[in-house]
Amino acid sequence: YLTEKALPQVEELCTRYRPDGFWFDTPWFNQERQKPNRAVSKRFSDLVRKLRPSAVINSRVSHGSAAFPTALHADLFDYLSLKDQGIPSGKLPLYAESPDSIHHSYGYDARPNVHYRSAEELIGRLARVVAANGNYLLNIGPDGNGKIPAPAVKELELIGAWMQANGEAVYGTNANPLPARKGDVPVTTKGNRLYVFTTTGQDTVTLPGLASQVVRAWVLASSQEVNIRQNESGLTLDLPADEDALMPVIVVECADDAFVSQ
């Protein structure tokens, strides 16, 4: 199967379609699920490296869907695929991707009253992934005619509008540079700016450990100024009382990009 079907198909993809990436979702290659068969995984990785050296490969080429297996064969892939619908709680050790879904499954579910995650919940999940140094891969299951279900369309349109106003806080940013603490709000950074993801109706946000002097802060989507209080322990932001937009993002502009004490 490997020699006559699977590997030739990968070769065909490499030579006929010039892909930029391979998203493997392979099973374990032996009965000991804790020990991937490196030799088999390497055959696939080597083939892609030879024929499409610029293409990126995800980590499931070597270790199934485990989040952080004990033996990471990192030379065989370029980034981590987290477990299905896995949202990190802190910064990730390698660049990673979360394969999330808009509801409990990855396929179309025709049953009534299927729970679709709200735009607010999905944006919150996106924020935690990006703040952890990851990429957010959101799945939507179309029906048999290729139509996106109406409940999914509703939430996706809200997310699209949010991204139009707040995409600066997502695209081209780096992970949260501040010390990790339980319950932290998601933060990304670009240059000397921090982007703080808040929740609708939140009154204040505290960023412990921020050492850089803050110049000013404002709501990204509306440009409304945000009151700041800074001392040796960190920064507190007072969100505008009339800011009721979906998950406002606060831009914090600092005098430098050091952010934390060395």
Residue pairs with C-beta under 8 A, 6 or more apart in sequence:
2 40
2 43
6 44
7 43
7 44
7 47
10 22
10 44
10 47
10 48
11 47
11 51
13 19
13 22
14 47
14 48
14 51
14 52
14 55
15 51
18 52
19 52
19 55
20 54
20 55
20 56
21 55
21 56
21 57
21 58
22 48
22 55
22 56
22 57
22 58
22 61
23 58
23 60
23 81
24 44
24 57
24 58
24 60
24 61
25 60
25 65
26 41
26 44
26 60
26 61
26 64
27 64
28 36
28 37
28 64
29 36
29 37
29 40
29 41
30 36
30 37
33 64
34 69
34 70
35 71
36 62
36 63
36 64
36 69
36 71
36 73
38 62
38 73
38 76
41 61
41 62
41 73
41 76
42 73
42 76
44 61
45 57
45 61
45 62
45 76
45 77
48 55
48 57
56 78
56 79
57 76
57 77
57 78
58 77
58 78
58 79
58 80
58 81
58 97
59 72
59 74
59 77
59 79
59 80
59 81
60 77
60 81
61 76
61 77
62 72
62 73
62 76
62 77
63 69
63 71
63 72
63 73
65 81
65 83
65 84
66 83
67 82
67 83
67 86
68 80
68 93
74 94
78 95
79 94
79 95
79 96
79 97
79 135
80 92
80 94
80 95
80 96
80 97
81 96
81 97
81 99
82 88
82 96
82 97
82 98
82 99
82 134
84 99
84 101
84 106
85 98
85 99
85 100
85 101
86 98
86 99
86 100
87 98
87 100
87 125
87 128
87 129
88 96
88 98
88 128
88 129
88 132
88 134
89 128
89 132
90 132
90 180
91 132
91 133
91 175
91 176
91 180
92 132
92 133
92 134
92 175
95 133
95 134
95 135
96 132
96 133
96 134
96 135
97 134
97 135
97 136
97 137
98 125
98 129
98 134
98 135
98 136
98 137
99 137
99 139
100 122
100 125
100 129
100 136
100 137
100 138
100 139
101 138
101 139
101 140
101 141
102 116
102 117
102 122
102 138
102 139
102 140
102 141
102 152
102 155
102 156
103 109
103 114
103 115
103 116
103 117
103 141
103 152
104 114
104 115
105 141
106 139
106 141
107 141
108 141
108 142
108 143
108 144
108 149
109 141
110 143
114 151
116 149
116 151
116 152
116 155
117 125
117 155
118 155
119 155
119 156
119 158
119 159
119 162
119 246
120 199
120 200
120 246
120 247
122 138
122 155
122 159
123 159
123 162
123 197
123 246
123 247
124 186
124 197
124 199
124 247
125 136
126 136
126 138
126 170
127 186
127 188
127 197
127 247
128 186
129 135
129 136
130 136
130 170
130 173
130 175
130 186
130 188
131 175
131 176
131 186
131 187
131 188
131 197
132 175
132 176
133 174
133 175
140 148
140 149
140 152
140 156
141 149
142 148
142 149
143 149
148 156
158 246
162 246
162 247
163 170
165 220
165 221
165 245
166 220
166 221
166 247
166 249
168 190
168 195
168 220
169 188
169 195
169 197
169 220
169 249
169 251
170 188
172 190
173 188
173 189
173 190
173 195
174 188
174 189
174 190
175 188
175 189
176 184
176 186
176 187
176 188
176 189
177 187
177 189
177 194
177 259
177 260
178 184
178 187
178 207
178 208
178 209
178 210
178 259
178 260
179 208
179 209
179 260
181 208
181 209
185 196
185 197
185 198
185 205
185 207
186 196
186 197
187 194
187 195
187 196
187 197
187 207
188 194
188 195
188 197
189 195
189 257
189 259
191 257
192 212
192 253
192 254
192 255
192 256
192 257
193 251
193 252
193 253
193 254
194 207
194 210
194 251
194 252
194 254
194 259
195 220
195 249
195 250
195 251
195 252
196 205
196 207
196 237
196 249
196 250
196 251
196 252
197 247
197 249
198 205
198 239
198 247
198 248
198 249
198 250
199 247
200 244
200 245
200 246
200 247
200 248
201 244
202 239
203 238
203 239
204 236
204 237
204 238
204 239
205 236
205 237
205 239
205 250
206 234
206 235
206 236
206 237
207 234
207 235
207 236
207 237
207 252
208 233
208 234
209 233
209 234
209 260
210 230
210 234
210 235
210 252
210 254
210 259
210 260
211 258
211 259
211 260
211 261
212 254
212 255
212 256
212 257
212 258
212 259
212 260
213 230
213 254
213 255
213 256
214 228
214 230
214 235
214 252
214 253
214 254
214 255
215 253
215 254
215 255
216 225
216 228
216 253
217 225
217 226
217 227
217 228
217 237
217 250
217 251
217 252
217 253
218 224
218 225
218 226
218 250
218 251
219 226
219 239
219 240
219 243
219 245
219 248
219 249
219 250
219 251
220 248
220 249
220 250
220 251
221 245
221 248
221 249
222 243
222 245
222 248
224 240
224 243
225 240
226 237
226 238
226 239
226 240
226 250
227 237
227 238
228 235
228 236
228 237
228 238
228 252
229 235
229 236
229 238
230 236
235 252
237 250
237 252
239 248
239 250
